[in-house]
Every structure is written in C-alpha cells, then in structure tokens.
C-alpha cells in the first residue's frame, strides 16, 4: 500500500443503506484514512427493509412507511464511522428511487421502485456523478447483484451502463465477491462458538457465496474492523447486535470482516500481489489524474 492516496478517487454504487458497510466497510475506511476521496452513491433509501428494533417497528412500510427517512440518518452515522464525507443518493434533488423489495412481491410492481425506474434516466444521473467525481476505481455488484435482489441487479446494470456512457473513462471497475472458502471458514467458526451463520450448514447453502476463482483482489482492512463494526451498529434497524456480524467481530472474526474481496471487471491486475496472487491495492497500476 502507498503511504498516501491523496489525488486518488473511489466511487461505490450500492442499492440500500447498509450494503456499503457489509460489503466494503473496511475498504472505504482504509482508503479514506489514507487520503483518497471516497464517494458513495446509494440508489434507494431501503424503505422495504425489515425493522429489527421492536420500538421502531412503526417505521415499517406496512405501518407509517417512514423507514427510508430513518435509514438516511443511519447511513449518515455509518459514513461518519467510516470517515466518508461524500455520500449521496442516486438522482438526489430530482428523483427518489424506492426500495423494490424482492422479486415477485407487490413492492416490486410499484411504479416508483428502482426496479421499474426509467433506465436511461437513472443511468444519466449516475453518469453525471461519474463525470463530476472522475473516479479511478468503481465498485459495485456483479450481474447477479450478489444474491439476486432486484435493486442490486439494477444497481449493477446502471453502474456499468453509466461507466460506458460517461465522458470520464474509469480505469478499473471491481465487483464485490464473497468467496466460498471464507464463508465456510465463518460457518465453522460460528459452529465453534455454538451458533450458526444465517442457518447455513455449508457455504453452498448461501446464494451470495461464489467460487474462489472469482477473486482477483483482496483488500486487507484488518486495522479498520472496529470502524466497520461501528458502521454496522449505526444500521441498527437492519443489522442485529446479536447477529452473525457481531458474533464474528471478536478476534476470531477479524480476518472474516477485515478482508474484502473483489472481481476485476475492467482494467489490468497490477502489483503488489498477495501470497495467493491477488491484487492487494485496488488503485494498483493507476497514476492519479485530474
């Protein structure tokens, strides 16, 4: 890693508040701390999320439908924990894309949900951000959206289309990936603690687990796990304090939550490499430009 990343710019495109922390919290905290400009674009406010705090269940879409407003505040607190100051919503100021819910649900048929969004309009909104920020690295989901959520798939489509449409040519694009070997390790560690990881007996039981061959880059954010955990706590309506994220946040889980993995979708791998042959710096091979 370089001593300083002044002049380097990273853009992340995520579907809902909390996705960024779970997938990239350590990466964001690391690069922000080292001086890179980190920009987060969130496509929806997560209005359809399940509320895990009993005293806040009235916020749910089935009641007062004010969860989105609350999650905006949670996201702001999470970004403060990660040291990220540039976070915005897609189409902010002109358009509010609503959480689409899961495929096949009534929420997914709403005309204002992100899944039903005008694709060209959403793409242009993000292309405008790209041309403003001029990122050297873009991070988003794979074509399956990690686990098939419509908003994740749409975020992938919009991000990739915007990268093509923008005047600024992004040198490197990465997709989040959770390798099966790491997930299996987490499952075994949870078993050793007398618990389970999302009810899974094997990594093969989890839709977001992918073969290790998809891993091209590994960011070691072990020094930023505490910041990542604090950001997770900020997303209190969505992440249970006694859930698997925090059960693994002790010394057994530093590697699980500190290491974040990526598939290189655009650009060339460059040194330095890890012992496994993965890139260890997402900005490797890039010279910062204005």
C-alpha angles and dihedrals in degrees: 000000000000119000090236135020097194107151095024118115130203125190123193124191116200136171104224139008108277095032090091094053096046094047104031110008096121093043092051093047093047098051093040090052091050093053105264119139106245119196124187122197114191115194100204138015094237096246094164097053122126113254111231097183109084095210090054099048088108087074092067122117089247091058125027093346092221099123092107092061090050093048090054087062092046090052092051090052091048092051090051089054091051095044094243115143102173109072125141142160123250110264091006112181095021109038137028113202111203127220107267100210119215125324114279096021125119089248088062090060096056112118092225097053121110093244089061095042122131097264096208092049093049091045093051090050091056093041087057089055091049091051090049098045098033094205122202091204131032122195124193140132130294121256090275092053090239094283107011103270108155093230091052091050091047091048089054092049094047093045094050093044092047090051089056094044100046122095090229113082108220107217097209134022123189133189123210114250134181109204118219094231092058093046091048089052089053091050091052092048091050090051089052088054089053094252140091137241109240090322092293123144092188138017086245088069092064119080095212095056112105134187114274090242088078091065113101101153136033123194112201104214098161091130090058101048092106090056090048092051091049089051090050090052088053088062090063098152090058108031119055115225089222094044130110094275092065097035085063096042094091122084091291089061104043092097092042095055101025096056116073122187133210144188113221105230098170132019135029130293112248139182141305098071131184122239087266091055096255124138109257097195122049089206093054112136093017126116111202114248133185 
